[in-house]
Amino acid sequence: MNNKATSRYPSIARIAFTTDKEIPAGYVVIEDNEVAMQGRIKVEFETYQSFDADLGVGTNIAGYTYVEGETVDCYGIKGITGTLTCKFVKGNATYTRPAPASITVEGFDKIATDT
């Protein structure tokens, strides 16, 4: 995620992983008049006794409050190219019904094995 001065969110998360499988492009691709598989990367953050349900987004200095399903700034550092779109979903930190916060990444080009 991006931590530029223009960002509404003052947090940064750097996520790295290596895949042993090829991940299809994160956008609709048509091959031989058929829609090919579309990839997505979903990163979940445990919220019960761990991360804040809103990952610290809350309300920033300018008074901006997060809106559910809104896109957040993100960019690829290495091994992922394309026009990335990242959507954040707030989690639930209650012990009776915990749910992880998540960021879903789409808009990337195919990711090769061992990248």
Buried (B, 14 or more C-beta within 10 A) or exposed (E): BEEEEEBBBEBEBEEEEEEEEEBBBBBEBEEEEEEEEEBBBEBBBEBBEEBBBBBEBBEBEEEEEBEEEEBBBBEBEEBBEBEBBBBBBBBBBEEEEBBBBBBBBBBBBBBEEEE
